[in-house]
Amino acid sequence: MGVVNVTPDSFSDGGVNFRAEDAIAAARRMLEEGAAIVDVGGESTRPGSGGVSLDEELRRVVPVLEGLAGDVPVSIDTAKAEVARQAIGLGAELVNDVNALRGDPELAGVVAEAGCYLCLMHMQGEPRTMQLNPTYDDVVSDVKAFLEERLAVAVAAGVPEERVCLDPGIGFGKTVEHNFEIVRRLDELVAIGRPILIGLSRKSSLGRILGDSEATTGPLSASLAAAVAAYERGATIIRAHDVREHVEALTAARAVVAG
Ligand code: HH2
């Protein structure tokens, strides 16, 4: 899954694809480089972020979705039902909700009615404050219980279970240790029985284990290593900014794992 942030302030690439034509070109390039789907988002969820209005989010993503409609498999990274509704109307196949249906009460119905795919992600707290003091009894058990509960909520709202993938939400209300423990014990989340999506690409934990305790991003080399580790532990969808390099790394990893 390639990442196209149509934002001025995303944590690693804010402003790069803020103009619609740049975002469209980036999405097409990612498809050529081997992405199976491109995740278009108009709202940064970086630590400290306060979110954007519905109008602003629509202003950012709609021209990009119009430019991609029909050609490029698209996922919409939003927690807002109206953004999802318009994105689906423009061809989006998957709704990537970092709030796991806890934000907008209408989102589950929009997804159910459209029959599209849904990603439910774990987040402790909200972006503005989530990194202040994340605490868990046992991070993997807590995330697993949350994802099982949100999966049940989605199914009860009419989203077929076969359409849902789950994401532990790397960096969303988690310390560096939490993030790596989740990857180490990913098999416990795979055991839920739904595909696991994971986004480690460029995340600050990767910069922090390399010695910069204030890092807000991590380098490509560390992103690739972490993606391969997640893949080996059962992740099936890797969300990444640098598509070509991830496809190459994961192709090599698959050659080893699958024989
Ligand atoms: N990470 C980000 C955004 N959306 N969605 C899922 N399912 N999983 C993730 O790990 C995830 C996500 C943060 O990355 P990015 O989109 O590059 O940054 P920002 O939120 O600052 O736009």
Residues whose N, C-alpha, C, O or C-beta is under 5 A from the ligand:
A	BS01	HH2	N5 D9 S10 F11 E43 S44 T45 R46 N96 C119 M121 D167 G169 I170 I198 G199
